[in-house]
């Protein structure tokens, strides 16, 4: 994977500023994997992106529904695969059709799906000395 950029955040405001930059990078058809520990800010980043793209509804974590879709300036497919235990569950979701259906696809907890994707961005979120480091990578 190639590192494209890094953003540092010590506050929600700084994370929103990073989202402003990222919203200008991602385009229709892009797949963005969000990787980070529980509570690292993955869903917050998705909410910030959806706000920038003026989706009709505020983004919420799809931990139990697995997928939320939002319409707005940019269509957003927001997956949270935290509860997926087996690959056959992925197939039952119809994830390929959803990704191919347009918009930007944001995927939290993507580890099981990542090996099935050819091209994507990855946002890796890490905490270091009380600071959130958001790395933008590309495959």
N, CA, C and O atoms as a GROMACS GRO file, in nm:
protein
  556
    1UNK      N    1   0.084  -0.118   0.000
    1UNK     CA    2   0.000   0.000   0.000
    1UNK      C    3   0.088   0.124   0.000
    1UNK      O    4   0.195   0.127   0.061
    2UNK      N    5   0.042   0.223  -0.069
    2UNK     CA    6   0.116   0.348  -0.081
    2UNK      C    7   0.053   0.454   0.010
    2UNK      O    8  -0.068   0.478   0.004
    3UNK      N    9   0.135   0.516   0.094
    3UNK     CA   10   0.086   0.624   0.182
    3UNK      C   11   0.074   0.751   0.099
    3UNK      O   12   0.171   0.797   0.039
    4UNK      N   13  -0.046   0.808   0.097
    4UNK     CA   14  -0.070   0.932   0.022
    4UNK      C   15  -0.058   1.055   0.109
    4UNK      O   16  -0.010   1.159   0.064
    5UNK      N   17  -0.103   1.044   0.235
    5UNK     CA   18  -0.101   1.161   0.324
    5UNK      C   19  -0.124   1.116   0.467
    5UNK      O   20  -0.166   1.004   0.493
    6UNK      N   21  -0.096   1.207   0.560
    6UNK     CA   22  -0.121   1.184   0.703
    6UNK      C   23  -0.180   1.310   0.762
    6UNK      O   24  -0.141   1.422   0.728
    7UNK      N   25  -0.275   1.290   0.852
    7UNK     CA   26  -0.340   1.402   0.920
    7UNK      C   27  -0.330   1.378   1.070
    7UNK      O   28  -0.343   1.264   1.117
    8UNK      N   29  -0.308   1.484   1.143
    8UNK     CA   30  -0.296   1.476   1.287
    8UNK      C   31  -0.414   1.550   1.349
    8UNK      O   32  -0.451   1.658   1.304
    9UNK      N   33  -0.473   1.492   1.453
    9UNK     CA   34  -0.589   1.554   1.515
    9UNK      C   35  -0.583   1.539   1.666
    9UNK      O   36  -0.561   1.430   1.720
   10UNK      N   37  -0.603   1.651   1.733
   10UNK     CA   38  -0.611   1.651   1.879
   10UNK      C   39  -0.752   1.686   1.926
   10UNK      O   40  -0.777   1.696   2.046
   11UNK      N   41  -0.844   1.706   1.830
   11UNK     CA   42  -0.980   1.747   1.867
   11UNK      C   43  -1.079   1.707   1.757
   11UNK      O   44  -1.039   1.679   1.644
   12UNK      N   45  -1.207   1.704   1.791
   12UNK     CA   46  -1.308   1.677   1.688
   12UNK      C   47  -1.301   1.778   1.574
   12UNK      O   48  -1.320   1.742   1.458
   13UNK      N   49  -1.274   1.902   1.605
   13UNK     CA   50  -1.264   2.007   1.502
   13UNK      C   51  -1.152   1.974   1.403
   13UNK      O   52  -1.169   1.989   1.282
   14UNK      N   53  -1.038   1.930   1.453
   14UNK     CA   54  -0.926   1.895   1.365
   14UNK      C   55  -0.958   1.771   1.281
   14UNK      O   56  -0.913   1.760   1.167
   15UNK      N   57  -1.034   1.677   1.337
   15UNK     CA   58  -1.076   1.560   1.261
   15UNK      C   59  -1.172   1.604   1.149
   15UNK      O   60  -1.164   1.552   1.038
   16UNK      N   61  -1.261   1.697   1.178
   16UNK     CA   62  -1.352   1.750   1.076
   16UNK      C   63  -1.274   1.822   0.965
   16UNK      O   64  -1.312   1.816   0.848
   17UNK      N   65  -1.166   1.890   1.002
   17UNK     CA   66  -1.083   1.956   0.901
   17UNK      C   67  -1.015   1.853   0.811
   17UNK      O   68  -1.002   1.875   0.690
   18UNK      N   69  -0.971   1.742   0.867
   18UNK     CA   70  -0.914   1.634   0.786
   18UNK      C   71  -1.020   1.577   0.693
   18UNK      O   72  -0.992   1.546   0.577
   19UNK      N   73  -1.143   1.563   0.744
   19UNK     CA   74  -1.254   1.512   0.662
   19UNK      C   75  -1.282   1.605   0.544
   19UNK      O   76  -1.316   1.558   0.435
   20UNK      N   77  -1.267   1.735   0.563
   20UNK     CA   78  -1.286   1.832   0.452
   20UNK      C   79  -1.190   1.800   0.338
   20UNK      O   80  -1.228   1.801   0.221
   21UNK      N   81  -1.066   1.774   0.372
   21UNK     CA   82  -0.964   1.742   0.270
   21UNK      C   83  -0.998   1.610   0.203
   21UNK      O   84  -0.994   1.598   0.081
   22UNK      N   85  -1.031   1.510   0.284
   22UNK     CA   86  -1.061   1.377   0.232
   22UNK      C   87  -1.185   1.378   0.142
   22UNK      O   88  -1.189   1.308   0.041
   23UNK      N   89  -1.285   1.458   0.178
   23UNK     CA   90  -1.408   1.466   0.098
   23UNK      C   91  -1.379   1.517  -0.043
   23UNK      O   92  -1.451   1.484  -0.138
   24UNK      N   93  -1.274   1.595  -0.057
   24UNK     CA   94  -1.235   1.644  -0.189
   24UNK      C   95  -1.156   1.542  -0.270
   24UNK      O   96  -1.142   1.555  -0.392
   25UNK      N   97  -1.105   1.442  -0.203
   25UNK     CA   98  -1.026   1.337  -0.269
   25UNK      C   99  -1.115   1.225  -0.320
   25UNK      O  100  -1.101   1.179  -0.433
   26UNK      N  101  -1.209   1.180  -0.234
   26UNK     CA  102  -1.293   1.066  -0.268
   26UNK      C  103  -1.397   1.106  -0.372
   26UNK      O  104  -1.453   1.215  -0.367
   27UNK      N  105  -1.421   1.013  -0.466
   27UNK     CA  106  -1.517   1.040  -0.572
   27UNK      C  107  -1.609   0.920  -0.592
   27UNK      O  108  -1.588   0.813  -0.536
   28UNK      N  109  -1.710   0.940  -0.674
   28UNK     CA  110  -1.807   0.836  -0.708
   28UNK      C  111  -1.734   0.706  -0.745
   28UNK      O  112  -1.642   0.706  -0.826
   29UNK      N  113  -1.776   0.597  -0.684
   29UNK     CA  114  -1.719   0.466  -0.713
   29UNK      C  115  -1.602   0.426  -0.624
   29UNK      O  116  -1.558   0.311  -0.628
   30UNK      N  117  -1.552   0.518  -0.542
   30UNK     CA  118  -1.440   0.486  -0.453
   30UNK      C  119  -1.485   0.399  -0.336
   30UNK      O  120  -1.597   0.410  -0.288
   31UNK      N  121  -1.394   0.314  -0.294
   31UNK     CA  122  -1.413   0.230  -0.176
   31UNK      C  123  -1.309   0.276  -0.074
   31UNK      O  124  -1.190   0.286  -0.105
   32UNK      N  125  -1.355   0.304   0.047
   32UNK     CA  126  -1.267   0.353   0.153
   32UNK      C  127  -1.281   0.262   0.274
   32UNK      O  128  -1.389   0.252   0.333
   33UNK      N  129  -1.172   0.196   0.311
   33UNK     CA  130  -1.170   0.110   0.428
   33UNK      C  131  -1.126   0.192   0.547
   33UNK      O  132  -1.028   0.267   0.538
   34UNK      N  133  -1.195   0.178   0.659
   34UNK     CA  134  -1.158   0.249   0.781
   34UNK      C  135  -1.108   0.147   0.882
   34UNK      O  136  -1.181   0.056   0.922
   35UNK      N  137  -0.985   0.164   0.921
   35UNK     CA  138  -0.921   0.068   1.011
   35UNK      C  139  -0.875   0.142   1.137
   35UNK      O  140  -0.810   0.246   1.129
   36UNK      N  141  -0.908   0.086   1.251
   36UNK     CA  142  -0.866   0.145   1.378
   36UNK      C  143  -0.931   0.070   1.492
   36UNK      O  144  -1.028  -0.003   1.473
   37UNK      N  145  -0.876   0.087   1.609
   37UNK     CA  146  -0.929   0.021   1.727
   37UNK      C  147  -1.070   0.071   1.759
   37UNK      O  148  -1.112   0.175   1.708
   38UNK      N  149  -1.140  -0.003   1.841
   38UNK     CA  150  -1.271   0.036   1.890
   38UNK      C  151  -1.258   0.174   1.956
   38UNK      O  152  -1.172   0.194   2.042
   39UNK      N  153  -1.343   0.267   1.917
   39UNK     CA  154  -1.340   0.401   1.976
   39UNK      C  155  -1.235   0.494   1.917
   39UNK      O  156  -1.212   0.602   1.971
   40UNK      N  157  -1.172   0.454   1.807
   40UNK     CA  158  -1.065   0.538   1.749
   40UNK      C  159  -1.118   0.655   1.668
   40UNK      O  160  -1.044   0.748   1.637
   41UNK      N  161  -1.248   0.651   1.632
   41UNK     CA  162  -1.304   0.764   1.558
   41UNK      C  163  -1.348   0.732   1.416
   41UNK      O  164  -1.368   0.823   1.336
   42UNK      N  165  -1.362   0.605   1.385
   42UNK     CA  166  -1.403   0.566   1.249
   42UNK      C  167  -1.541   0.622   1.215
   42UNK      O  168  -1.558   0.686   1.111
   43UNK      N  169  -1.638   0.599   1.302
   43UNK     CA  170  -1.773   0.646   1.275
   43UNK      C  171  -1.779   0.798   1.279
   43UNK      O  172  -1.854   0.858   1.201
   44UNK      N  173  -1.704   0.862   1.365
   44UNK     CA  174  -1.700   1.009   1.369
   44UNK      C  175  -1.653   1.064   1.234
   44UNK      O  176  -1.708   1.161   1.184
   45UNK      N  177  -1.553   1.001   1.178
   45UNK     CA  178  -1.500   1.043   1.048
   45UNK      C  179  -1.606   1.024   0.938
   45UNK      O  180  -1.622   1.110   0.851
   46UNK      N  181  -1.678   0.912   0.943
   46UNK     CA  182  -1.787   0.890   0.846
   46UNK      C  183  -1.893   0.998   0.862
   46UNK      O  184  -1.942   1.051   0.762
   47UNK      N  185  -1.931   1.030   0.986
   47UNK     CA  186  -2.030   1.135   1.010
   47UNK      C  187  -1.984   1.268   0.952
   47UNK      O  188  -2.063   1.341   0.890
   48UNK      N  189  -1.857   1.300   0.971
   48UNK     CA  190  -1.802   1.426   0.920
   48UNK      C  191  -1.806   1.429   0.767
   48UNK      O  192  -1.842   1.531   0.708
   49UNK      N  193  -1.770   1.319   0.703
   49UNK     CA  194  -1.775   1.311   0.556
   49UNK      C  195  -1.918   1.327   0.506
   49UNK      O  196  -1.942   1.399   0.409
   50UNK      N  197  -2.013   1.260   0.570
   50UNK     CA  198  -2.153   1.269   0.529
   50UNK      C  199  -2.207   1.411   0.545
   50UNK      O  200  -2.285   1.458   0.463
   51UNK      N  201  -2.165   1.477   0.650
   51UNK     CA  202  -2.207   1.617   0.671
   51UNK      C  203  -2.154   1.705   0.557
   51UNK      O  204  -2.227   1.790   0.506
   52UNK      N  205  -2.030   1.685   0.520
   52UNK     CA  206  -1.970   1.763   0.411
   52UNK      C  207  -2.041   1.734   0.279
   52UNK      O  208  -2.065   1.825   0.199
   53UNK      N  209  -2.076   1.608   0.256
   53UNK     CA  210  -2.145   1.570   0.133
   53UNK      C  211  -2.295   1.597   0.140
   53UNK      O  212  -2.369   1.564   0.048
   54UNK      N  213  -2.338   1.658   0.250
   54UNK     CA  214  -2.478   1.702   0.268
   54UNK      C  215  -2.578   1.588   0.248
   54UNK      O  216  -2.676   1.602   0.174
   55UNK      N  217  -2.552   1.477   0.314
   55UNK     CA  218  -2.648   1.367   0.305
   55UNK      C  219  -2.776   1.408   0.377
   55UNK      O  220  -2.774   1.488   0.471
   56UNK      N  221  -2.887   1.352   0.332
   56UNK     CA  222  -3.018   1.388   0.387
   56UNK      C  223  -3.031   1.351   0.534
   56UNK      O  224  -3.096   1.421   0.612
   57UNK      N  225  -2.969   1.239   0.572
   57UNK     CA  226  -2.974   1.193   0.712
   57UNK      C  227  -2.835   1.198   0.772
   57UNK      O  228  -2.735   1.183   0.702
   58UNK      N  229  -2.830   1.220   0.902
   58UNK     CA  230  -2.702   1.215   0.972
   58UNK      C  231  -2.656   1.069   0.980
   58UNK      O  232  -2.736   0.980   1.008
   59UNK      N  233  -2.530   1.047   0.955
   59UNK     CA  234  -2.475   0.911   0.961
   59UNK      C  235  -2.477   0.860   1.105
   59UNK      O  236  -2.446   0.933   1.199
   60UNK      N  237  -2.514   0.734   1.118
   60UNK     CA  238  -2.509   0.664   1.247
   60UNK      C  239  -2.440   0.532   1.225
   60UNK      O  240  -2.437   0.481   1.113
   61UNK      N  241  -2.385   0.476   1.329
   61UNK     CA  242  -2.313   0.350   1.318
   61UNK      C  243  -2.407   0.237   1.277
   61UNK      O  244  -2.510   0.216   1.342
   62UNK      N  245  -2.373   0.164   1.170
   62UNK     CA  246  -2.456   0.051   1.130
   62UNK      C  247  -2.412  -0.082   1.191
   62UNK      O  248  -2.420  -0.186   1.126
   63UNK      N  249  -2.364  -0.079   1.315
   63UNK     CA  250  -2.313  -0.200   1.378
   63UNK      C  251  -2.416  -0.313   1.376
   63UNK      O  252  -2.381  -0.428   1.350
   64UNK      N  253  -2.542  -0.281   1.402
   64UNK     CA  254  -2.644  -0.386   1.407
   64UNK      C  255  -2.713  -0.406   1.273
   64UNK      O  256  -2.758  -0.517   1.243
   65UNK      N  257  -2.724  -0.301   1.193
   65UNK     CA  258  -2.788  -0.315   1.062
   65UNK      C  259  -2.688  -0.356   0.955
   65UNK      O  260  -2.727  -0.402   0.848
   66UNK      N  261  -2.560  -0.340   0.981
   66UNK     CA  262  -2.446  -0.373   0.895
   66UNK      C  263  -2.429  -0.272   0.781
   66UNK      O  264  -2.316  -0.244   0.741
   67UNK      N  265  -2.538  -0.218   0.727
   67UNK     CA  266  -2.529  -0.123   0.616
   67UNK      C  267  -2.629  -0.012   0.634
   67UNK      O  268  -2.747  -0.036   0.661
   68UNK      N  269  -2.581   0.112   0.618
   68UNK     CA  270  -2.668   0.229   0.605
   68UNK      C  271  -2.633   0.296   0.475
   68UNK      O  272  -2.516   0.304   0.437
   69UNK      N  273  -2.734   0.344   0.405
   69UNK     CA  274  -2.711   0.417   0.280
   69UNK      C  275  -2.769   0.557   0.295
   69UNK      O  276  -2.877   0.576   0.351
   70UNK      N  277  -2.695   0.654   0.243
   70UNK     CA  278  -2.735   0.794   0.255
   70UNK      C  279  -2.733   0.860   0.118
   70UNK      O  280  -2.642   0.837   0.038
   71UNK      N  281  -2.834   0.942   0.092
   71UNK     CA  282  -2.839   1.020  -0.032
   71UNK      C  283  -2.802   1.163   0.002
   71UNK      O  284  -2.828   1.211   0.112
   72UNK      N  285  -2.744   1.230  -0.094
   72UNK     CA  286  -2.706   1.370  -0.077
   72UNK      C  287  -2.626   1.413  -0.197
   72UNK      O  288  -2.642   1.358  -0.306
   73UNK      N  289  -2.539   1.510  -0.178
   73UNK     CA  290  -2.450   1.550  -0.287
   73UNK      C  291  -2.369   1.433  -0.338
   73UNK      O  292  -2.333   1.425  -0.455
   74UNK      N  293  -2.340   1.340  -0.246
   74UNK     CA  294  -2.271   1.216  -0.279
   74UNK      C  295  -2.350   1.103  -0.214
   74UNK      O  296  -2.383   1.111  -0.096
   75UNK      N  297  -2.380   0.999  -0.289
   75UNK     CA  298  -2.442   0.881  -0.230
   75UNK      C  299  -2.336   0.811  -0.146
   75UNK      O  300  -2.221   0.798  -0.189
   76UNK      N  301  -2.373   0.765  -0.028
   76UNK     CA  302  -2.279   0.699   0.062
   76UNK      C  303  -2.334   0.563   0.104
   76UNK      O  304  -2.448   0.552   0.150
   77UNK      N  305  -2.253   0.460   0.087
   77UNK     CA  306  -2.281   0.326   0.138
   77UNK      C  307  -2.188   0.307   0.258
   77UNK      O  308  -2.066   0.309   0.242
   78UNK      N  309  -2.244   0.290   0.376
   78UNK     CA  310  -2.166   0.281   0.498
   78UNK      C  311  -2.184   0.144   0.562
   78UNK      O  312  -2.289   0.114   0.620
   79UNK      N  313  -2.082   0.061   0.550
   79UNK     CA  314  -2.082  -0.073   0.608
   79UNK      C  315  -2.008  -0.072   0.742
   79UNK      O  316  -1.909  -0.001   0.758
   80UNK      N  317  -2.056  -0.152   0.835
   80UNK     CA  318  -1.983  -0.183   0.959
   80UNK      C  319  -1.984  -0.335   0.970
   80UNK      O  320  -2.087  -0.394   1.001
   81UNK      N  321  -1.870  -0.396   0.945
   81UNK     CA  322  -1.861  -0.543   0.940
   81UNK      C  323  -1.814  -0.605   1.071
   81UNK      O  324  -1.771  -0.720   1.074
   82UNK      N  325  -1.822  -0.529   1.180
   82UNK     CA  326  -1.775  -0.575   1.310
   82UNK      C  327  -1.838  -0.708   1.351
   82UNK      O  328  -1.771  -0.793   1.410
   83UNK      N  329  -1.967  -0.725   1.321
   83UNK     CA  330  -2.039  -0.844   1.367
   83UNK      C  331  -2.033  -0.961   1.268
   83UNK      O  332  -2.085  -1.068   1.297
   84UNK      N  333  -1.972  -0.941   1.153
   84UNK     CA  334  -1.961  -1.048   1.054
   84UNK      C  335  -1.855  -1.149   1.100
   84UNK      O  336  -1.740  -1.113   1.124
   85UNK      N  337  -1.896  -1.274   1.112
   85UNK     CA  338  -1.805  -1.378   1.162
   85UNK      C  339  -1.749  -1.468   1.053
   85UNK      O  340  -1.637  -1.519   1.065
   86UNK      N  341  -1.826  -1.487   0.945
   86UNK     CA  342  -1.786  -1.580   0.839
   86UNK      C  343  -1.806  -1.516   0.702
   86UNK      O  344  -1.894  -1.432   0.684
   87UNK      N  345  -1.723  -1.557   0.607
   87UNK     CA  346  -1.730  -1.500   0.472
   87UNK      C  347  -1.866  -1.522   0.406
   87UNK      O  348  -1.909  -1.438   0.327
   88UNK      N  349  -1.932  -1.630   0.435
   88UNK     CA  350  -2.062  -1.655   0.372
   88UNK      C  351  -2.162  -1.547   0.411
   88UNK      O  352  -2.255  -1.518   0.335
   89UNK      N  353  -2.145  -1.486   0.528
   89UNK     CA  354  -2.232  -1.376   0.569
   89UNK      C  355  -2.212  -1.255   0.477
   89UNK      O  356  -2.307  -1.182   0.449
   90UNK      N  357  -2.089  -1.236   0.431
   90UNK     CA  358  -2.062  -1.127   0.337
   90UNK      C  359  -2.138  -1.148   0.207
   90UNK      O  360  -2.198  -1.055   0.153
   91UNK      N  361  -2.137  -1.271   0.158
   91UNK     CA  362  -2.207  -1.303   0.034
   91UNK      C  363  -2.357  -1.276   0.046
   91UNK      O  364  -2.420  -1.231  -0.049
   92UNK      N  365  -2.414  -1.304   0.162
   92UNK     CA  366  -2.557  -1.283   0.184
   92UNK      C  367  -2.593  -1.134   0.183
   92UNK      O  368  -2.707  -1.098   0.157
   93UNK      N  369  -2.495  -1.048   0.211
   93UNK     CA  370  -2.519  -0.904   0.210
   93UNK      C  371  -2.538  -0.848   0.070
   93UNK      O  372  -2.603  -0.745   0.052
   94UNK      N  373  -2.481  -0.915  -0.029
   94UNK     CA  374  -2.484  -0.861  -0.164
   94UNK      C  375  -2.393  -0.739  -0.176
   94UNK      O  376  -2.424  -0.644  -0.248
   95UNK      N  377  -2.280  -0.744  -0.107
   95UNK     CA  378  -2.190  -0.628  -0.100
   95UNK      C  379  -2.139  -0.585  -0.236
   95UNK      O  380  -2.121  -0.465  -0.259
   96UNK      N  381  -2.116  -0.678  -0.327
   96UNK     CA  382  -2.062  -0.642  -0.458
   96UNK      C  383  -2.161  -0.554  -0.536
   96UNK      O  384  -2.121  -0.457  -0.600
   97UNK      N  385  -2.288  -0.590  -0.531
   97UNK     CA  386  -2.390  -0.512  -0.600
   97UNK      C  387  -2.402  -0.373  -0.540
   97UNK      O  388  -2.421  -0.275  -0.612
   98UNK      N  389  -2.393  -0.364  -0.410
   98UNK     CA  390  -2.404  -0.234  -0.343
   98UNK      C  391  -2.287  -0.146  -0.381
   98UNK      O  392  -2.306  -0.028  -0.414
   99UNK      N  393  -2.165  -0.200  -0.378
   99UNK     CA  394  -2.046  -0.123  -0.413
   99UNK      C  395  -2.052  -0.080  -0.559
   99UNK      O  396  -2.016   0.034  -0.592
  100UNK      N  397  -2.097  -0.169  -0.646
  100UNK     CA  398  -2.106  -0.137  -0.788
  100UNK      C  399  -2.222  -0.044  -0.821
  100UNK      O  400  -2.231   0.007  -0.932
  101UNK      N  401  -2.310  -0.022  -0.724
  101UNK     CA  402  -2.429   0.060  -0.746
  101UNK      C  403  -2.406   0.210  -0.743
  101UNK      O  404  -2.499   0.287  -0.766
  102UNK      N  405  -2.285   0.252  -0.716
  102UNK     CA  406  -2.254   0.395  -0.719
  102UNK      C  407  -2.227   0.452  -0.582
  102UNK      O  408  -2.243   0.386  -0.479
  103UNK      N  409  -2.186   0.576  -0.582
  103UNK     CA  410  -2.154   0.647  -0.459
  103UNK      C  411  -2.016   0.611  -0.407
  103UNK      O  412  -1.938   0.542  -0.472
  104UNK      N  413  -1.989   0.659  -0.288
  104UNK     CA  414  -1.866   0.625  -0.216
  104UNK      C  415  -1.903   0.520  -0.113
  104UNK      O  416  -2.003   0.535  -0.043
  105UNK      N  417  -1.824   0.416  -0.103
  105UNK     CA  418  -1.849   0.311  -0.005
  105UNK      C  419  -1.745   0.321   0.106
  105UNK      O  420  -1.625   0.314   0.081
  106UNK      N  421  -1.793   0.338   0.228
  106UNK     CA  422  -1.709   0.349   0.348
  106UNK      C  423  -1.730   0.222   0.430
  106UNK      O  424  -1.844   0.188   0.463
  107UNK      N  425  -1.622   0.152   0.462
  107UNK     CA  426  -1.634   0.022   0.529
  107UNK      C  427  -1.552   0.020   0.658
  107UNK      O  428  -1.429   0.026   0.656
  108UNK      N  429  -1.624   0.012   0.771
  108UNK     CA  430  -1.557  -0.005   0.901
  108UNK      C  431  -1.537  -0.154   0.926
  108UNK      O  432  -1.619  -0.236   0.884
  109UNK      N  433  -1.428  -0.190   0.992
  109UNK     CA  434  -1.392  -0.328   1.022
  109UNK      C  435  -1.388  -0.410   0.892
  109UNK      O  436  -1.460  -0.508   0.880
  110UNK      N  437  -1.304  -0.371   0.796
  110UNK     CA  438  -1.305  -0.430   0.662
  110UNK      C  439  -1.219  -0.555   0.644
  110UNK      O  440  -1.210  -0.606   0.532
  111UNK      N  441  -1.155  -0.604   0.747
  111UNK     CA  442  -1.053  -0.706   0.733
  111UNK      C  443  -1.098  -0.827   0.652
  111UNK      O  444  -1.021  -0.878   0.570
  112UNK      N  445  -1.219  -0.874   0.672
  112UNK     CA  446  -1.265  -0.993   0.602
  112UNK      C  447  -1.292  -0.965   0.452
  112UNK      O  448  -1.280  -1.054   0.368
  113UNK      N  449  -1.327  -0.843   0.422
  113UNK     CA  450  -1.362  -0.807   0.285
  113UNK      C  451  -1.243  -0.758   0.203
  113UNK      O  452  -1.243  -0.767   0.080
  114UNK      N  453  -1.143  -0.707   0.270
  114UNK     CA  454  -1.029  -0.642   0.203
  114UNK      C  455  -0.964  -0.729   0.096
  114UNK      O  456  -0.928  -0.679  -0.011
  115UNK      N  457  -0.948  -0.856   0.122
  115UNK     CA  458  -0.880  -0.945   0.027
  115UNK      C  459  -0.959  -0.964  -0.103
  115UNK      O  460  -0.904  -1.011  -0.202
  116UNK      N  461  -1.087  -0.927  -0.103
  116UNK     CA  462  -1.171  -0.940  -0.221
  116UNK      C  463  -1.171  -0.814  -0.308
  116UNK      O  464  -1.233  -0.812  -0.415
  117UNK      N  465  -1.103  -0.710  -0.263
  117UNK     CA  466  -1.104  -0.582  -0.334
  117UNK      C  467  -0.974  -0.559  -0.408
  117UNK      O  468  -0.866  -0.591  -0.358
  118UNK      N  469  -0.985  -0.503  -0.527
  118UNK     CA  470  -0.865  -0.475  -0.606
  118UNK      C  471  -0.809  -0.336  -0.579
  118UNK      O  472  -0.690  -0.320  -0.554
  119UNK      N  473  -0.895  -0.236  -0.585
  119UNK     CA  474  -0.852  -0.097  -0.568
  119UNK      C  475  -0.935  -0.031  -0.459
  119UNK      O  476  -1.057  -0.040  -0.458
  120UNK      N  477  -0.866   0.036  -0.370
  120UNK     CA  478  -0.937   0.105  -0.263
  120UNK      C  479  -0.842   0.200  -0.191
  120UNK      O  480  -0.720   0.193  -0.205
  121UNK      N  481  -0.903   0.289  -0.114
  121UNK     CA  482  -0.829   0.372  -0.019
  121UNK      C  483  -0.844   0.308   0.118
  121UNK      O  484  -0.939   0.234   0.143
  122UNK      N  485  -0.750   0.336   0.205
  122UNK     CA  486  -0.762   0.294   0.344
  122UNK      C  487  -0.730   0.413   0.433
  122UNK      O  488  -0.630   0.482   0.414
  123UNK      N  489  -0.818   0.436   0.531
  123UNK     CA  490  -0.791   0.534   0.635
  123UNK      C  491  -0.756   0.456   0.761
  123UNK      O  492  -0.840   0.390   0.820
  124UNK      N  493  -0.631   0.466   0.799
  124UNK     CA  494  -0.583   0.395   0.917
  124UNK      C  495  -0.576   0.497   1.031
  124UNK      O  496  -0.503   0.596   1.022
  125UNK      N  497  -0.651   0.472   1.137
  125UNK     CA  498  -0.659   0.566   1.248
  125UNK      C  499  -0.589   0.506   1.369
  125UNK      O  500  -0.624   0.398   1.415
  126UNK      N  501  -0.489   0.578   1.419
  126UNK     CA  502  -0.411   0.531   1.533
  126UNK      C  503  -0.401   0.641   1.637
  126UNK      O  504  -0.396   0.760   1.603
  127UNK      N  505  -0.397   0.603   1.763
  127UNK     CA  506  -0.377   0.698   1.872
  127UNK      C  507  -0.230   0.694   1.914
  127UNK      O  508  -0.175   0.587   1.942
  128UNK      N  509  -0.168   0.812   1.918
  128UNK     CA  510  -0.028   0.823   1.961
  128UNK      C  511  -0.014   0.945   2.050
  128UNK      O  512  -0.034   1.058   2.005
  129UNK      N  513   0.019   0.923   2.176
  129UNK     CA  514   0.041   1.031   2.272
  129UNK      C  515  -0.076   1.129   2.276
  129UNK      O  516  -0.057   1.251   2.272
  130UNK      N  517  -0.199   1.075   2.284
  130UNK     CA  518  -0.318   1.157   2.294
  130UNK      C  519  -0.358   1.226   2.165
  130UNK      O  520  -0.445   1.313   2.165
  131UNK      N  521  -0.297   1.187   2.058
  131UNK     CA  522  -0.324   1.247   1.928
  131UNK      C  523  -0.372   1.140   1.832
  131UNK      O  524  -0.321   1.027   1.831
  132UNK      N  525  -0.471   1.175   1.751
  132UNK     CA  526  -0.524   1.082   1.652
  132UNK      C  527  -0.445   1.104   1.521
  132UNK      O  528  -0.440   1.215   1.469
  133UNK      N  529  -0.384   0.998   1.470
  133UNK     CA  530  -0.311   1.004   1.345
  133UNK      C  531  -0.394   0.929   1.239
  133UNK      O  532  -0.422   0.810   1.252
  134UNK      N  533  -0.433   1.001   1.136
  134UNK     CA  534  -0.513   0.943   1.027
  134UNK      C  535  -0.425   0.934   0.904
  134UNK      O  536  -0.384   1.036   0.848
  135UNK      N  537  -0.396   0.812   0.863
  135UNK     CA  538  -0.312   0.790   0.744
  135UNK      C  539  -0.402   0.751   0.629
  135UNK      O  540  -0.489   0.665   0.642
  136UNK      N  541  -0.379   0.816   0.514
  136UNK     CA  542  -0.452   0.784   0.392
  136UNK      C  543  -0.360   0.700   0.304
  136UNK      O  544  -0.252   0.745   0.262
  137UNK      N  545  -0.404   0.577   0.276
  137UNK     CA  546  -0.326   0.486   0.193
  137UNK      C  547  -0.409   0.447   0.071
  137UNK      O  548  -0.531   0.460   0.069
  138UNK      N  549  -0.339   0.400  -0.032
  138UNK     CA  550  -0.406   0.360  -0.155
  138UNK      C  551  -0.351   0.228  -0.204
  138UNK      O  552  -0.230   0.205  -0.201
  139UNK      N  553  -0.441   0.143  -0.250
  139UNK     CA  554  -0.399   0.017  -0.313
  139UNK      C  555  -0.448   0.020  -0.457
  139UNK      O  556  -0.425  -0.075  -0.532
   0.00000   0.00000   0.00000
